Amino acid sequence: MKRPTELALIMAGIDEEYQCGVTDGIIDFAKKNNTNISCFSAFCGVVSGRGFDVGENNIYSLINFKMFDGVILMINTIPDVEIKQKLIAVTKASMLPVVVFECDDQPQFLNIAIDNKNSISEIVRHIVEKHGARDIAYISGPKSNPEALLRLTAFCDVLSASGIRPDEKNIFIGDFRPVSGRDAVQTMLSDGRKLPDAIVCANDAMALAAIKELEDNGISVPKDVIVTGFDNIYNARHLYPALTTVDRPLAEAGYAACEMLIKAINGEKWEKTRHLEATPIFSESCGCVDRELSDIKTYRKKTYDIIDNSRSNVRLLNSLTSEMAEADTAEECMRIIGEMAGELECEKICICLCDDWISSYSVKTENSLVHGYTPKMSAPLIWNKGEISEVKCFRSSNMDPRPYETGGNISHYLPLHFRERCLGYVIISNGDFPRKSLVCHSLMMSISEALENIRKLLNLNNVIEELDRMYVIDPLCNIYNRNGFIREADTMFNECRMLGQKILICFVDMDGLKYINDNYGHSEGDIALRTLASVLKDSCDDSMVCARFGGDEFIIVGKNAEEEDVPNLEKSLGKRIKHANELLAKPYGIECSIGSLVTRISDDMTLFKLITKADEIMYEQKKRKRNSKYLRRY
């Protein structure tokens, strides 16, 4: 069977209507022509905060161009100029055939050009000549966007040709998002000047937001002011008043982009640019005759489906979010997602995580956790038609841990991150959820936040464990300190009392530490203490614990002891100390005095009474020592 053609689709805002329209055509082509589409998309510019967009845009660094035969680059959907330039540079370097949309300034790429100039020129001429508008405002897309610049130029040219001088105060630069339309109207209203006769918007999203803001302030459209848009999206067609706008053959553009790429890949003849026509639609928002819905039944059904799907998706999102909030481990989080994955109505969902996603928290996020993905990844959840599996390790250069071998598949790669910190990504294959759902982005954020909460919880537990270790472990000798000894020895003492077992107490005092410190320095004294502590630890079996009780004093406690344990322990200590001295070959010897006892615990006994008794036995032994070169100094 012929190998499927592999195309990379790069865009931003996959759930917006323009992108959905173009993608409809791409998907249609892919299913008919044994072609796989891997769509890499970010939801950038949606929330405030530069860090969030850094995390979103990181998904583009995942793309391994060596895995593809061609690239569809929707550069006109990406608002960040720096990211846009990087994507153009890496796609050029890939030496693959690349198709773009409305981008004349990259002649080495194939181009799908939908007429922007003539259609918006007709809109402006219409409101000037038919509706008599003279004072006209314009809400533009970003100047870095070629389409936005072309539409703005066409607007100004028509005004000039009509004898109207474009007023810079009436031109508002936006970003194609609804908030730009709202903000522009608010600025117009706050200036205290007379409202313009008409507001021409560079797209429908800004136009719809502008109409809402006007109506919220008691201003009627088109009675008080004309508003027009561009794109003829679903909401524009079914708003009241219906929007005067421009209809573009978006699905045809997506299909044509694939056709051009396949010809280039196969070495066939192809045109460098394909031109598609756009059609102005004059409707209610400019005051033209009312436009009746051609099929009210279809409209009602589609509207109901949109509302019903939205409600279902919101319920799913709320359920997932609440359950993931209670997850304490990544495994539990994956289980929750796997149980609900079927409700997303897709064929496959794969969650891929960086191998360092759970690394220790740092106030300053390391560069390696922000840009790019780790060379090795894990896929703790692969949900495929109801079956759940995982891949413990795969290379991020492969992108998909279990890629399709057949053609006609569409996979959406969506980033998982917390602010700018990269956690991984999700692959959703053969389903409309990423494009058609209103909550896809919210779901990605919920999964990211759940993973981040788990990461912080695990790191917090690690910190608590480390603090606890520091509380009970002597930092010099790496055995229990007095706090640790009391915690462990109290448990052993109470167990021996309850079970009627004997307890062993061994009090150890290092001989001559002051002599070593005075003659060889405190660093040598530390070595001597660590060596003795190591000997004591190695001499203990599983029923014993040892600790540094303070200064040069150490203690061993053992449960379920017998009298013969004392000579055995002291003999073992003696051998180990001798061996340690031979290995160290220091100009001084490590020696100690020991006081040991084994006893059954009576009702009036306390642990510290036993320790005091062992200390007294040790002191008596120390007094009897006369051969130690250290004690001769006393």
C-alpha positions in Angstrom: 0.0 0.0 0.0 1.2 3.5 -0.9 2.7 5.4 2.1 0.3 8.2 3.2 1.4 11.8 2.5 2.2 13.6 5.7 1.4 17.3 5.9 2.0 19.7 8.8 -0.6 22.3 9.5 0.6 25.3 11.6 -1.8 27.9 12.9 -3.1 29.7 16.0 -6.7 29.9 17.3 -7.9 26.6 15.9 -11.4 27.1 17.3 -12.0 30.4 15.5 -14.3 30.4 12.5 -11.8 31.5 9.9 -9.4 28.7 10.9 -12.2 26.2 11.1 -13.5 27.1 7.6 -10.0 26.6 6.0 -9.4 23.4 8.0 -12.8 22.0 6.8 -11.4 22.0 3.3 -8.0 20.6 4.4 -9.7 17.7 6.2 -12.0 17.0 3.2 -8.9 16.7 1.0 -7.0 14.5 3.5 -9.8 12.0 3.8 -10.2 11.7 0.0 -6.4 11.5 -0.8 -4.7 9.2 1.7 -3.1 12.2 3.4 -2.4 12.6 7.2 -2.6 16.1 8.7 -0.7 17.0 11.9 -2.1 20.3 13.1 0.0 22.3 15.6 -2.0 25.0 17.2 -1.7 27.5 20.1 -4.4 29.5 21.8 -2.2 32.6 22.1 -3.5 36.1 22.9 -6.5 34.8 24.7 -5.5 35.5 28.3 -3.4 38.3 29.7 0.2 37.6 30.6 3.2 37.2 28.3 4.2 34.0 30.2 1.1 32.2 29.1 1.6 32.9 25.4 5.2 31.7 25.7 3.9 28.4 27.0 1.3 28.2 24.2 3.7 29.0 21.4 6.1 26.4 22.6 4.0 23.8 20.7 5.6 25.0 17.4 9.0 23.9 18.7 7.8 20.3 18.7 7.5 20.1 14.9 10.0 17.8 13.3 9.9 18.8 9.7 11.8 15.7 8.7 8.6 13.7 9.4 6.6 15.7 6.8 6.3 16.0 3.0 4.9 19.5 3.0 3.7 22.3 5.2 0.5 24.4 5.4 1.5 27.6 7.2 -1.4 29.7 8.3 0.9 32.5 9.3 -1.9 35.0 9.0 -3.5 33.6 12.2 -0.4 34.0 14.4 -0.4 37.4 16.2 3.1 37.3 17.7 5.6 38.9 15.2 8.6 37.1 16.7 7.0 33.7 16.5 5.8 34.4 13.0 9.3 35.2 11.9 10.7 32.1 13.5 8.2 29.9 11.9 8.9 31.4 8.5 12.6 30.8 9.0 12.3 27.2 10.1 9.9 26.3 7.3 12.3 27.9 4.8 15.1 25.9 6.3 13.2 22.6 6.0 13.4 22.8 2.2 9.8 21.4 2.0 7.0 22.8 -0.2 5.1 25.4 1.9 1.7 27.0 1.2 0.6 30.1 3.0 -2.6 32.3 2.9 -2.7 35.9 1.9 1.1 36.3 2.1 2.6 38.0 -0.9 5.9 38.9 0.9 7.2 35.4 0.9 7.6 34.6 -2.8 9.3 31.3 -2.2 6.1 29.9 -0.7 3.0 28.8 -2.5 0.1 31.2 -1.8 -3.6 31.1 -1.6 -4.9 34.6 -2.2 -8.5 35.4 -1.5 -9.4 38.8 -2.8 -9.4 41.2 0.1 -9.0 44.6 -1.7 -11.9 44.5 -4.2 -14.4 43.1 -1.7 -13.7 45.5 1.1 -13.5 48.4 -1.5 -17.1 47.5 -2.6 -18.3 47.5 1.0 -16.8 51.0 1.6 -18.1 52.4 -1.7 -21.5 50.9 -0.9 -21.9 52.8 2.4 -20.5 56.0 0.9 -22.6 56.0 -2.3 -25.8 54.2 -1.3 -26.0 55.2 2.4 -24.3 58.6 2.2 -21.8 58.0 4.9 -19.0 60.5 5.1 -17.6 60.2 8.6 -16.3 56.7 8.6 -14.3 54.9 11.3 -12.2 51.8 10.7 -11.2 49.0 13.1 -8.2 47.2 11.7 -6.3 44.0 12.4 -2.6 44.2 13.4 -0.3 46.1 11.0 2.0 43.0 11.0 -0.7 41.0 9.3 -0.6 41.3 5.4 -4.4 40.8 5.1 -5.1 43.5 7.7 -2.7 45.9 6.0 -4.3 45.3 2.6 -7.8 45.9 3.9 -6.8 49.1 5.6 -5.1 50.3 2.4 -8.2 49.5 0.4 -10.4 51.4 2.9 -8.2 54.5 2.8 -8.0 54.4 -1.1 -11.8 54.3 -1.5 -12.2 57.2 0.9 -9.7 59.3 -0.9 -11.2 58.4 -4.3 -14.6 59.5 -2.9 -13.2 62.9 -1.8 -13.1 61.9 1.9 -9.8 62.4 3.7 -9.1 59.4 6.0 -8.9 60.7 9.6 -6.2 59.0 11.7 -8.3 59.5 14.8 -10.9 57.3 13.2 -8.6 54.4 12.5 -8.2 51.9 15.4 -5.5 49.2 15.2 -6.8 45.9 16.8 -5.9 42.2 16.6 -8.9 40.7 14.9 -10.3 39.6 18.3 -13.7 40.8 19.7 -12.0 42.8 22.5 -10.6 45.1 19.8 -14.1 46.0 18.5 -15.3 46.6 22.0 -12.3 48.8 23.0 -12.6 50.9 19.8 -16.2 51.7 20.4 -15.5 52.5 24.0 -12.8 54.9 22.9 -15.2 56.6 20.4 -17.8 57.1 23.1 -15.3 58.4 25.7 -13.9 61.0 23.3 -17.1 63.1 23.6 -17.2 63.6 19.9 -20.0 62.8 17.5 -20.3 59.2 16.5 -19.2 58.4 13.0 -21.8 57.6 10.3 -20.3 54.1 9.9 -17.8 51.7 11.4 -16.0 49.4 9.0 -14.4 46.4 10.7 -11.6 44.2 9.3 -13.4 41.1 10.4 -16.7 39.9 11.8 -15.5 39.1 15.3 -14.6 42.8 15.9 -17.8 44.0 14.2 -20.0 41.8 16.3 -18.3 43.1 19.5 -18.6 46.6 18.3 -22.4 46.2 17.7 -22.9 44.8 21.1 -21.0 47.6 22.8 -23.0 50.2 20.8 -26.3 48.5 21.7 -25.3 48.3 25.4 -24.9 52.1 25.3 -28.4 52.6 23.7 -27.0 53.1 20.1 -29.0 51.4 17.4 -27.5 49.7 14.4 -28.0 50.7 11.5 -30.3 53.5 12.6 -27.7 55.5 14.5 -24.5 54.1 13.0 -23.7 51.6 10.2 -21.4 48.6 11.1 -19.8 46.2 8.6 -17.5 43.2 8.9 -15.5 40.7 6.9 -15.7 36.9 6.8 -19.4 36.1 6.9 -19.1 33.8 9.9 -22.1 31.9 11.4 -22.8 34.5 14.1 -22.6 37.4 11.6 -25.2 35.7 9.4 -27.6 35.0 12.2 -27.2 38.2 14.3 -30.0 40.7 14.3 -29.3 42.9 12.5 -27.6 40.5 10.1 -24.1 41.8 9.4 -23.0 43.4 6.1 -19.8 41.5 5.4 -17.6 39.7 2.9 -18.0 36.0 2.2 -14.8 34.1 1.5 -14.5 30.5 0.1 -12.6 29.3 3.2 -13.1 25.5 2.7 -12.2 25.9 -1.0 -9.0 27.7 0.1 -8.0 24.8 2.4 -8.7 22.2 -0.2 -6.8 24.2 -2.8 -3.8 24.6 -0.5 -3.5 20.8 -0.2 -3.9 20.4 -4.0 -1.0 22.8 -4.6 1.2 21.1 -2.0 0.6 17.6 -3.4 1.5 18.8 -6.9 4.7 20.3 -5.6 5.6 17.2 -3.6 5.0 15.0 -6.6 7.1 17.3 -8.9 4.1 18.2 -11.1 3.5 21.6 -12.5 1.7 24.0 -10.1 0.9 27.6 -9.9 2.8 29.8 -7.4 -0.4 31.6 -6.4 -4.0 30.6 -6.6 -6.5 33.5 -6.6 -10.0 33.0 -5.1 -12.8 35.5 -5.3 -14.6 36.9 -2.3 -18.2 38.2 -2.4 -19.6 41.3 -0.5 -22.9 40.7 1.2 -25.1 43.7 1.9 -27.4 43.1 4.7 -29.2 44.7 7.7 -26.3 46.3 9.6 -25.8 48.8 6.8 -29.6 49.5 6.3 -30.2 47.3 3.3 -33.3 45.2 2.8 -33.9 42.5 5.4 -32.4 39.1 4.5 -34.7 36.2 5.3 -33.2 32.9 6.4 -33.4 30.5 3.5 -34.1 27.5 5.8 -35.4 28.3 9.2 -35.6 24.6 10.2 -31.9 24.1 9.4 -31.0 27.3 11.4 -33.1 26.2 14.4 -31.6 22.7 14.4 -28.0 24.0 14.1 -28.6 26.6 16.8 -30.0 23.9 19.1 -27.1 21.6 18.4 -24.6 24.4 19.2 -26.3 25.1 22.5 -26.7 21.5 23.4 -23.1 20.6 22.6 -21.9 23.6 24.5 -23.9 22.5 27.6 -22.6 19.0 27.3 -19.0 20.2 26.9 -19.3 22.6 29.9 -20.7 19.7 32.1 -17.8 17.5 31.0 -15.3 20.2 31.7 -16.7 20.9 35.1 -16.7 17.2 36.0 -13.2 16.7 34.8 -11.9 19.8 36.5 -13.5 18.9 39.9 -12.3 15.3 39.8 -8.8 16.2 38.7 -8.6 18.8 41.5 -8.7 15.8 43.9 -6.1 13.8 42.2 -2.9 13.4 44.2 -0.8 11.5 41.5 -0.3 11.7 37.8 -1.7 8.1 37.5 -4.9 9.1 39.2 -5.2 12.2 36.9 -4.7 10.0 33.8 -7.3 7.5 35.0 -9.9 10.3 35.4 -9.2 11.6 31.9 -9.3 8.1 30.4 -12.7 7.5 31.9 -14.2 10.6 30.3 -12.3 10.6 27.0 -15.1 8.9 25.1 -17.3 12.0 25.7 -15.0 14.0 23.5 -16.2 12.1 20.4 -12.8 11.5 18.9 -10.9 8.4 17.9 -7.7 8.8 19.9 -6.4 11.0 22.8 -2.8 10.8 23.8 -1.2 12.8 26.7 2.5 13.2 26.3 4.6 14.6 29.2 8.2 15.8 29.3 10.5 13.6 31.4 11.3 16.5 33.7 7.7 17.9 34.0 7.7 17.0 37.7 11.2 18.5 38.4 11.8 20.5 41.5 10.1 23.9 41.8 12.2 27.0 41.2 11.2 30.6 41.5 13.2 31.2 38.3 12.0 28.7 35.7 15.0 27.1 33.9 15.3 27.8 30.2 15.1 24.1 29.4 11.6 24.0 30.9 10.4 26.9 28.7 11.7 26.4 25.2 11.3 23.1 23.5 10.5 19.6 24.7 12.7 17.1 26.4 14.4 14.6 24.0 12.6 11.8 25.8 8.9 11.9 26.6 6.3 9.6 28.2 2.7 9.0 27.2 1.0 7.9 30.4 -2.4 7.9 28.7 -3.3 6.7 25.2 -7.0 6.3 24.7 -7.8 4.7 21.4 -11.4 3.8 20.7 -12.0 3.0 24.3 -8.8 1.0 24.9 -6.3 2.5 27.3 -2.5 1.9 27.1 0.7 3.9 27.7 4.2 4.3 26.3 6.7 4.8 29.1 9.4 6.4 26.8 9.5 7.7 23.3 11.5 10.4 21.5 9.9 13.8 21.2 11.3 14.0 17.6 8.8 11.3 16.8 6.0 13.5 18.1 3.4 10.8 18.2 4.2 7.8 20.4 1.9 5.6 18.2 1.6 7.2 14.8 -1.0 6.1 12.2 0.2 3.8 9.4 -2.9 4.5 7.3 -3.9 7.8 5.6 -6.8 10.2 6.0 -6.1 11.0 9.7 -6.2 14.4 11.3 -4.2 14.9 14.6 -4.3 18.1 16.6 -1.3 18.8 18.8 -2.2 21.2 21.7 0.2 22.4 24.4 0.2 21.6 28.1 1.9 24.2 30.2 1.7 26.2 33.4 2.4 29.9 32.5 5.6 29.5 30.5 6.7 26.2 32.0 6.4 23.4 29.6 4.6 20.2 30.8 3.9 18.4 27.5 1.2 18.3 24.9 -2.1 16.5 24.0 -2.8 14.8 20.7 -6.5 14.6 19.7 -7.0 12.6 16.6 -10.0 12.2 14.2 -12.5 14.3 16.1 -13.9 17.8 15.8 -13.6 18.7 19.5 -10.4 20.9 19.2 -12.0 22.9 16.3 -15.7 23.0 17.1 -15.9 22.9 20.9 -16.0 26.2 22.9 -14.2 24.5 25.8 -11.2 22.8 24.2 -8.8 25.5 25.4 -10.4 25.5 28.9 -9.9 21.7 29.0 -6.2 22.0 28.1 -5.8 24.6 30.8 -7.6 22.4 33.3 -5.4 19.4 32.5 -2.3 21.6 32.8 -3.4 23.0 36.1 -4.1 19.6 37.5 -0.7 18.4 36.5 0.9 21.5 37.9 -1.0 21.0 41.2 0.3 17.4 41.3 3.8 18.5 40.6 3.7 21.1 43.4 2.1 18.6 45.8 4.8 16.0 45.1 7.5 18.6 45.4 6.0 19.9 48.6 5.9 16.3 50.0 9.6 16.0 49.0 10.4 19.2 50.8 8.5 18.1 53.9 10.4 14.8 53.8 13.7 16.6 53.4 12.8 19.0 56.3 11.8 16.0 58.4 15.1 14.3 57.5 17.0 17.5 58.5 15.1 17.6 61.7 16.0 14.0 62.7 19.4 13.4 61.0 22.7 14.7 62.2 24.2 16.6 59.2 27.8 15.8 60.1 27.5 12.1 60.9 24.4 11.2 58.8 22.8 9.2 61.5 19.9 10.2 63.8 20.3 13.2 66.0 18.7 13.5 69.4 15.3 14.4 67.9 15.4 11.3 65.6 16.6 9.1 68.5 13.8 10.2 70.8 11.2 9.5 68.0 12.6 6.0 67.2 13.7 5.0 70.7 10.3 5.9 72.3 8.5 3.6 69.8 11.0 0.8 70.6 10.8 1.4 74.3 7.0 1.3 74.3 6.9 -1.8 72.1 9.3 -3.7 74.4 7.2 -2.7 77.5 4.0 -3.8 75.8 5.4 -7.2 74.6 7.5 -7.8 77.7 10.7 -7.8 75.7 14.1 -6.8 77.0 15.7 -3.6 75.7 19.4 -2.8 74.9 20.9 0.5 75.7 24.5 1.2 74.6 26.0 4.6 75.5 29.2 5.4 73.6 31.6 8.3 74.3 34.4 9.1 71.9 37.8 9.2 73.6 40.2 12.1 73.0 38.2 14.3 70.6 39.6 17.4 72.3 43.1 16.1 71.7 42.4 15.6 68.0 40.8 19.0 67.6 43.6 20.8 69.5 46.5 19.1 67.7 45.1 18.3 64.2 42.3 20.8 63.7 38.5 20.6 63.9 38.2 19.2 60.3 40.1 16.1 61.6 37.9 16.0 64.6 34.9 15.9 62.2 36.5 13.0 60.3 36.9 11.1 63.5 33.3 11.7 64.5 32.0 10.6 61.1 34.2 7.5 61.2 32.9 6.5 64.6 29.3 7.2 63.6 29.8 5.0 60.5 31.2 2.2 62.6 28.3 2.3 65.0 25.8 2.3 62.2 27.4 -0.7 60.5 27.5 -2.6 63.8 23.7 -2.3 64.3 21.3 -4.9 63.0 17.7 -4.3 61.9 16.4 -4.4 65.5 18.7 -1.4 66.5 19.0 2.3 65.9 22.0 4.5 66.6 22.2 8.3 67.1 24.5 11.1 67.9 23.3 12.1 71.3 25.3 15.3 71.4 28.9 16.4 70.9 31.1 13.3 71.1 28.3 11.1 72.6 26.5 8.4 70.7 23.8 5.9 71.7 22.5 2.6 70.4 19.0 1.2 71.3 17.9 -2.3 70.4 14.5 -4.1 70.9 13.9 -7.8 71.8 17.4 -8.0 73.2 19.3 -10.7 75.1 22.2 -10.4 77.5 24.6 -12.0 75.0 23.9 -9.1 72.6 26.1 -6.8 74.7 29.4 -8.7 74.3 28.6 -9.4 70.7 27.9 -5.7 69.9 31.0 -4.5 71.8 33.2 -7.1 70.1 31.8 -6.0 66.7 32.5 -2.4 67.5 36.1 -3.1 68.6 36.9 -5.0 65.3 35.3 -2.3 63.2 37.1 0.5 65.0 40.4 -1.3 64.6 39.8 -1.8 60.9 38.8 1.8 60.4 42.0 3.0 62.1 44.1 0.8 59.8 42.3 2.2 56.7 42.5 5.8 57.8 46.2 5.6 58.9 45.9 8.9 60.8 48.5 10.0 63.3 45.8 9.5 66.0 43.6 6.6 66.8 39.8 6.5 67.1 38.7 5.0 70.4 35.6 5.1 72.6 34.3 4.1 75.9 31.1 2.1 76.1 28.4 1.5 78.7 25.9 -1.2 77.9 22.9 -2.8 79.6 20.1 -5.2 78.7 17.0 -5.1 80.9 13.3 -5.9 81.0 11.2 -2.7 81.5 9.4 -2.3 84.7 6.5 0.0 85.3 8.6 2.7 87.0 11.3 2.8 84.3 11.6 5.5 81.8 13.9 5.6 78.7 16.0 8.4 80.1 16.5 6.6 83.4 18.0 3.7 81.4 20.1 6.1 79.3 21.4 7.6 82.5 22.3 4.2 83.9 24.1 3.3 80.6 26.0 6.6 80.8 27.1 5.8 84.3 28.4 2.4 83.2 30.3 4.0 80.3 31.8 6.6 82.7 33.1 3.8 85.0 34.7 2.1 82.0 36.4 5.4 81.0 37.8 5.8 84.5 39.3 2.3 84.4 41.1 3.1 81.1 44.7 3.9 81.8 46.4 2.7 78.5 44.8 5.3 76.2 47.4 7.9 75.2 44.5 10.5 75.3 43.6 9.8 78.9 47.2 10.1 80.1 46.7 13.8 79.4 44.0 14.2 82.0 
